[in-house]
Amino acid sequence: MIMRTLISDGIVIAPRERLEGGWVLADGERIAAVGRGPPPAADRRIDAAGRFIAPGFIDLHAQGFRGYDLWDPSDENFLRAMRQMAATGVTAAQASVDPTLEVSRIMRPRIGRADGGARLLGLYFETPFISMEKRGAIPPDRVRPPSADLAREILAHSRGILSMITMAPELPGALDLVRLFRAAAGPLGPVVVALGHTAATYDQAVAGIEAGMTHCTHLFNAMPPLGHREPGAAGALLARPEASVELICDGVHLHPAVVRTAVACKGPAGTCLITDCVSARDRRVVDGAPRLADGTLAGSVLSMDRAVANVQRFAGVSLEQAVEMATLSPARAAGCDRAKGSLAPGKDADLVLFDAAVNVSLTMVGGEVVWSAEARNH
Ligand SMILES: [Zn+2]
């Protein structure tokens, strides 16, 4: 028998209005109904006790979390990371990993599974076709000039599990590879090609967007700054509505005023909150972020619940808009918004309960409670 679970007496964020005294009914893995007032019958009931009931957070860009790398060959360590992410409200994530045969072999069986934590949507390759100059903390030996042979080699081991790849559009031959990857099937639809780790001029970035680059890897980080006569990739991404952007809202990677500017340009619908979090196992955290010895930022120790809290303050947006940037916008950017990103009948029963300060008290993935603050206290 399929279990019907009712989450009741909360404030449903659905998604652009609040349903006070609202409820969500999950039937097995999917949402059956959302409403307010007298709730329907169910087999199991969860009292939201006046907290917010929101769609689960989708982190498009995570490398590891709290001591564990997502590419760790140990399934147990991988699951530890995904469970810890679920405790911060994440119900689905992409793993930013190296585009190697070995990593694809490790990751393939993990795609689409939840196993008591956040569900892994797909792989995100930030290498190899990026700018050497703007590689950031990425080791130089991971960077390669665009090559159709190498692209086919990467697709040979990652087809069906690669969901997003970052490229620098200014590199000779890059635009042909945009078309090659766009034509490949990922776990959520066509592979999404993101612009990032780039030294592109404005015109080169626009050419990338027009060739099918629909997303941007951590806007402003690992690209030249916006100049008023040389807008560069950042200017192109702010000006063009076709591409969504990722923002790291830890207060370190971006000044709050830059977050505000980006959100004003892109709107919540074009903005995706990400963590870019790393395990931080072998890196020193200095001034709020992991860094290389020379001070170069090397990922973050941000969590999605803090990102949702921070962006309200940084950008002056409502909780609903902050939630949209952590749910529906990333779902749309990755191509899974028909199944995820909002609380609506037929969508996956991925949701999170939290208070006004975005302290997460319960996380549900596919109709299963994978994390609960109460369970932890007992
Ligand atoms: Zn990066």
Boltz pocket constraint, residues with backbone or C-beta under 6 A from the ligand:
constraints:
  - pocket:
      binder: B
      contacts: [[A, 126], [A, 135], [A, 136], [A, 197], [A, 217], [A, 218], [A, 222]]
      max_distance: 6.0
